[in-house]
Amino acid sequence: MSHDDFAVEPVPGLPERPPEGEVILWQGRPHWWALAKSSVSVLWVAGYFAVLTLWRFVSVVDLMPLDLAIAASLPFVILGAVTCALLVLFSVIQARCTMYTLTNRRVAMRIGAALTITLNLPYSKIASADLDLRKDGTGTIALTLQGPTRFSYLLCWPHVRPWRFNTQPALRCIPDAENVARIFADAAEAQVSIPRVERTMNPIAAE
């Protein structure tokens, strides 16, 4: 269900061309700002450094002139700005290096910046999907897998459902998530409902 794709992709987001009969229904990437807010909590980090800056200013303003108190607080502003910039840069790189694909047969997730891998998840291996929809229309579709298949949380992060012991691959922070969830549901229902005929060999009893 995974593939290391160091070769050039014949189709963006897929390690090889889809087999005959497989059709790409949707492709997309995470929204970088939504990913920054959701996966690395950039707004919380900015708020943390704002509190530190305010605390530093209040603690020294009575001990020195105003301009020196501001100067003493400035390093926290700079450190916070650099930290937030790095977190945003990380989110931009992750978004640009990611490609989610829905076909009529599977979910494919090309993820990773330094180490790029592709997860191929047939609908028959997906037990359920949960949509976390945000007010701006972005959202995350988390996939619960059935059977013994497991993925490393650290290897797949941030493309996983957060704070889950069992790793759930997720299409993180995608735009127009409600419409994408509808495409996923229709494709999964159509694929899973296809009847499958299996031939079993029964031994002939000796008379």
C-alpha positions in Angstrom: 0.0 0.0 0.0 3.0 2.3 0.0 5.6 3.1 -2.7 8.8 5.0 -2.7 8.6 7.2 -5.8 12.1 8.5 -6.6 11.4 8.3 -10.3 9.7 11.0 -12.3 5.9 10.8 -12.0 4.1 9.9 -15.2 1.0 11.4 -13.7 1.3 14.2 -11.0 0.8 12.6 -7.6 0.9 9.0 -8.8 4.0 6.8 -9.1 2.7 5.2 -12.3 -0.1 5.6 -14.8 -3.5 4.3 -13.6 -4.4 0.9 -14.9 -7.1 0.5 -17.5 -10.5 1.4 -16.1 -9.2 3.6 -13.3 -10.3 7.2 -13.5 -9.0 10.2 -11.6 -11.9 12.0 -10.0 -10.1 14.7 -8.0 -6.6 15.9 -7.1 -5.6 18.6 -4.6 -3.2 19.8 -2.0 -3.5 21.2 1.5 -4.1 24.9 1.9 -0.8 26.1 3.3 -2.3 28.6 5.8 -4.9 26.2 7.0 -2.1 23.6 7.4 0.0 26.1 9.4 -2.8 26.8 11.8 -3.9 23.2 12.2 -0.7 21.1 12.1 1.9 23.4 13.7 -0.5 25.8 15.6 1.2 28.9 14.3 -1.4 31.2 15.8 -0.9 29.6 19.3 2.9 30.0 18.9 2.5 33.7 17.9 0.2 34.2 20.9 2.8 32.5 23.2 5.6 34.9 22.2 3.2 37.9 22.4 2.5 37.0 26.0 6.3 36.6 26.7 6.9 40.0 25.1 4.2 41.6 27.2 5.4 39.9 30.4 9.0 41.1 29.7 7.8 44.7 29.1 5.6 44.9 32.2 8.4 43.4 34.4 11.0 46.0 33.3 9.0 49.1 32.5 9.2 50.3 36.1 12.9 49.7 36.3 14.1 51.6 33.3 13.1 54.3 30.8 10.4 53.4 28.3 12.7 53.1 25.3 15.0 50.7 27.1 12.0 48.7 28.3 10.9 48.3 24.7 14.4 47.4 23.6 14.5 44.8 26.3 11.3 43.2 25.0 12.3 43.3 21.4 14.3 40.0 21.4 11.1 38.1 22.2 9.4 39.8 19.2 12.2 38.9 16.9 12.4 35.3 18.2 8.7 34.9 17.8 8.7 36.3 14.3 11.5 33.9 13.2 9.8 30.9 14.8 6.5 31.7 13.1 8.2 32.3 9.8 9.9 28.9 10.0 6.6 27.2 10.8 4.8 28.9 7.9 7.7 28.0 5.6 7.4 24.4 6.7 3.7 24.4 5.9 4.2 25.9 2.5 6.8 23.3 1.6 4.6 20.5 2.9 1.6 21.8 0.9 3.7 22.1 -2.3 5.2 18.6 -2.0 1.8 17.0 -1.3 -0.7 15.6 -3.8 -3.9 13.9 -2.8 -5.7 11.9 -5.5 -9.1 10.3 -5.5 -9.9 7.8 -8.2 -12.8 5.4 -8.7 -10.8 2.7 -7.0 -8.5 4.2 -4.4 -7.1 7.1 -2.4 -3.5 8.0 -3.2 -1.5 10.3 -1.0 1.9 11.5 -2.3 3.4 13.0 0.8 6.8 14.1 2.3 9.3 16.7 1.4 12.7 15.2 2.2 11.5 11.6 1.9 8.6 11.3 -0.6 6.3 8.3 -0.4 3.0 7.4 -1.9 0.2 5.7 0.1 -2.2 3.7 -2.0 -5.4 3.0 -0.1 -8.1 1.0 -1.9 -11.6 1.7 -0.9 -12.0 -1.9 0.1 -9.4 -1.3 2.8 -11.0 1.8 4.3 -13.5 1.1 7.1 -14.8 4.6 7.5 -14.0 8.3 6.9 -14.6 11.3 9.1 -14.8 14.9 7.9 -13.6 17.8 10.1 -15.0 20.9 8.3 -13.9 24.4 9.2 -15.8 27.7 8.7 -13.6 28.8 5.8 -14.5 25.7 3.8 -11.2 23.9 4.3 -11.3 20.6 6.2 -9.7 17.2 6.9 -10.9 13.8 5.8 -9.4 11.2 8.2 -9.5 7.6 7.0 -9.9 4.6 9.4 -8.3 1.5 7.9 -9.5 -2.0 8.4 -7.4 -5.1 8.8 -3.8 -5.3 10.1 -2.4 -2.5 7.9 -0.6 0.2 10.0 1.5 3.2 9.2 4.1 5.1 11.2 2.6 8.3 12.7 5.9 10.1 12.4 6.5 9.0 8.8 3.0 10.2 7.7 2.8 13.4 9.9 1.3 16.0 9.3 -1.0 14.0 6.9 -2.6 12.1 9.8 -5.5 12.7 12.2 -3.9 14.3 15.2 -3.9 12.8 18.7 -4.9 9.3 17.6 -3.1 6.2 18.9 -3.8 4.2 15.8 -2.5 6.2 12.8 -5.3 7.4 10.6 -4.0 8.8 7.2 -5.8 12.0 6.5 -6.3 14.5 3.6 -5.4 17.5 5.7 -6.7 21.0 5.3 -8.0 20.7 1.8 -10.1 23.4 0.2 -13.7 22.8 -0.6 -13.6 19.8 1.7 -17.3 19.1 1.8 -17.4 18.6 -2.0 -14.3 16.4 -1.9 -15.9 14.3 0.9 -19.0 13.8 -1.4 -16.8 12.7 -4.2 -15.0 10.3 -1.9 -18.3 8.9 -0.5 -19.8 8.3 -3.9 -16.6 6.6 -5.3 -16.2 4.4 -2.2 -19.8 3.3 -2.2 -19.7 2.5 -5.9 -16.5 0.5 -5.5 -17.4 -1.4 -2.4 -20.8 -2.3 -3.8 -19.4 -4.0 -6.9 -20.1 -7.7 -6.5 -17.1 -10.0 -6.4 -17.2 -13.6 -7.4 -14.7 -15.9 -5.8 -14.1 -19.5 -6.9 -13.7 -22.0 -4.2 -12.4 -25.5 -4.7 -14.3 -28.1 -2.6 -12.8 -31.5 -2.3 -14.8 -34.3 -3.8 -15.7 -36.9 -1.2 -14.7 -40.4 -2.0 -17.6 -42.7 -2.5 
